[in-house]
Amino acid sequence: MTHDNTTTNTPTALASLYDHFELPHTDPAAWIGDHLHVAAQDATDERVRDGYEAALHLFTLGYIEHAAGVLRLLPTR
């Protein structure tokens, strides 16, 4: 059994991830994962680091909307 974890909001969520890291929307989506990883490493607050790590895991699993939702809960960089 396969699970489709995409919805009609996925393109909007993906765009918000690009915007969060100020990346051009033409860059490969995989670069968002790289930026999430670096942001988690650079975070000095444990809760912020955990948030970026959670967003990275969700993004890696394909839960784009959930990853974008986690980033909306974090303080801006």
C-alpha positions as CSV (number, residue, x, y, z in Angstrom):
1,M,0.0,0.0,0.0
2,T,1.4,3.4,-0.9
3,H,0.6,6.6,0.9
4,D,0.2,9.9,-1.0
5,N,1.3,12.6,1.4
6,T,0.8,15.5,-1.1
7,T,-2.2,17.8,-1.2
8,T,-3.1,20.8,-3.2
9,N,-1.2,23.0,-0.7
10,T,2.2,21.3,-1.3
11,P,3.4,23.9,-4.0
12,T,2.5,26.7,-1.6
13,A,4.3,25.0,1.2
14,L,7.4,24.4,-0.9
15,A,7.4,28.0,-2.0
16,S,7.3,29.1,1.7
17,L,10.4,26.8,2.4
18,Y,12.2,28.5,-0.5
19,D,11.2,31.9,0.9
20,H,12.3,31.0,4.5
21,F,15.9,30.5,3.3
22,E,15.7,33.2,0.6
23,L,16.4,30.7,-2.1
24,P,15.4,31.3,-5.7
25,H,12.5,29.0,-6.5
26,T,14.5,27.6,-9.4
27,D,17.0,26.0,-7.1
28,P,16.7,22.2,-6.6
29,A,14.4,21.3,-3.7
30,A,17.1,19.2,-2.2
31,W,18.9,22.3,-1.3
32,I,16.2,23.1,1.2
33,G,17.2,20.0,3.0
34,D,20.8,21.2,3.1
35,H,19.7,24.5,4.5
36,L,17.6,22.8,7.2
37,H,20.5,20.7,8.2
38,V,22.9,23.7,8.4
39,A,20.3,25.8,10.3
40,A,19.9,22.9,12.9
41,Q,23.7,22.8,13.3
42,D,24.0,26.6,13.7
43,A,21.1,27.0,16.1
44,T,22.2,28.0,19.6
45,D,18.8,27.4,21.2
46,E,18.0,23.8,21.8
47,R,14.3,24.2,20.9
48,V,15.1,26.0,17.7
49,R,17.6,23.3,16.8
50,D,15.0,20.6,17.5
51,G,12.5,22.5,15.3
52,Y,14.9,22.6,12.4
53,E,15.8,18.9,12.8
54,A,12.1,18.0,12.9
55,A,11.4,20.0,9.8
56,L,14.4,18.3,8.1
57,H,13.0,14.9,9.0
58,L,9.5,15.8,7.7
59,F,10.9,17.3,4.5
60,T,13.0,14.2,3.9
61,L,10.0,12.0,4.3
62,G,8.1,14.1,1.8
63,Y,5.8,15.9,4.3
64,I,6.4,19.3,2.7
65,E,3.4,21.0,4.3
66,H,4.3,19.8,7.8
67,A,7.9,20.9,7.4
68,A,6.8,24.4,6.4
69,G,4.4,24.4,9.3
70,V,7.2,23.7,11.8
71,L,9.3,26.5,10.3
72,R,6.4,28.9,10.8
73,L,6.6,28.2,14.5
74,L,10.2,29.0,14.8
75,P,11.6,32.5,15.3
76,T,12.9,34.2,12.1
77,R,16.5,33.9,11.4
